[in-house]
Amino acid sequence: MGNWQGNRYTANPDIRQMMKEYHVTQPQLAKECRLRINRLNDILKHDMSDELRIAIKDTIKQIDKDGKVITTPDRDSLVAVQTPQGVRVREYLSAANNADDISVFTDDMSVMESAGHFVYTVEGSYKNIKITTPEDVLSAEVFLGEDI
């Protein structure tokens, strides 16, 4: 995608209008998810940035440093976001280069949000998983065994 030189982000020369973030840790995308990626591309024709989303299944708790529950957010307003995420290169580079501390961001869309850009979401798929734990590998094996 690009790299950091000092405190500035530069895109690879082969990236033109848009860039996509694909994690090599993801299994082959389900057919339904590929259709949603096409929708992301459609959104990028009119808006600056977008990402896939899935509904939260779990109850989420916000806790303090001692583990005491502070609040339980309304699940209807929460989503988990997935890759790929899409963004227009010029706007992303501007947002990243103007950020005070790029290390505080957890994903590219957080950079865009901090710069005041709207980020739109498109429904993703529970089969579009990020593999970070041994349990994720088991899930991926199940999905890869299906007709995806």
N, C-alpha and C positions, 0 to 999 in steps of 0.2 A: 504494500500500500504506500508506504513512505517511510521517512525516518526523521529523527530529531538531530539537528545540528546546532549545538549550543542550546538556546532556548527557543529555537524556531523549527517548525515542522515543514518539511519539503516533500512534495509528492514525487513519486517516480515519474520519469519523463513519459512513460507509455500511458499514463492515466490522463484522460482528456476531460470530458464533461462531467462524469459521475464516477464515484468509486463505491465499491462494495466491500464489506468486511465479511470474509468467510473464514470460519475457524476450521482448521484441519481436524479438529477433534470431533466434528459432527459426522454421523453416518450419512450414507446416500440420502438425499432429501426425498421425502414421499412425494408422489405425483401431485397430491392436493397442495402440498407446500410450494412446489414449483409454480403452480398456478397463482399462488399468493405473491410469489416473488415477481411475477409479471405485473401484478397489481401495484407492487412497490415501484416498479419502473414507470408505470403510468402516472403515479402520484408525483414522481420526481420531475415530470415534464412541466408541472405547474407549481410545485412547492419545493422548499429547500431540503427537507429531510424527512425520513420515514423509517419505521421499523416494524417487525412482526410482533404480535402480542398473543398471549393466551390467558384465559381466565385463571385466577388464583383458586385452587381447590382447597387449600389449607386455611385455617384460621390464623391470622397473623397477629402477633402481639408486639407492641413497642415496650421495651423494658429499660430500667435505669441500670447504672453500673453494678448494682447489687443483685440484679436479677428480678427485682420487683416490677410487676406489670404496671405500666403507666396508663396505657389505653389499648383498646382493640379497634383498629380501623375498620370501617365499613368495607367488606370484601367487594361489594359491587363497584367501588371506585378504584380498585387495585387490579393491576395486570402484571404478569411477568413478561419481559421483553426477550426477544430472541434475535439471533443473527440469521440471515444477513440484515444489515442496516444499510440504508442508502442515504447518500448526502451529495450535494453538489460540491465539487472540489474547491472552487474559488471561495465559497462561503465558509466551508469547513476550515480551510487554511487561515482565513481571516479570523475566525472565532478562536482557533487554537493559538495563533500567534498573539492574540490580544488577551488571552487568559493570564491571570496573575500567577497561578500555580497549576499547571496541567496535571500534576500527579494526583490531585484530589478527585479527578473524574473517573467514574467506573466504566464508562463507555463513550463512544463518539457522540451519541445523541445528547449526553449530559453536557458536552462541550457546546453543542448547538443551543441547548436550552439556556445555558448560562449567558450566552451572547444575545438572548432575547428572541431567538428564532422559534417558530412553532414546529413541533415534531408531531407528525401524524402516525397513527398506527393502523395496521391491517391485521386481520385475524390470522394467526399462525396455526401451528399444528402441534399437538402433544408428542407426535412422532419426531419432531425436529428437536432432538435433544442435544445438549452439550455434554460431552463425556468428561467428567472430572473425578468420578469416584468409581470403585470396582462395581458398585450396584448399577451405575450408568452403563457399564459395558454389558451387563446382563440384559438390561432393557434394550440396548441397541441390537444385541444378538436376536432378540425376539422380533423386533421390528424388521431387521434385515431378512429374517426368515419368511416374512409376509410378502405378498405381491405388492411391492411399493413402486 
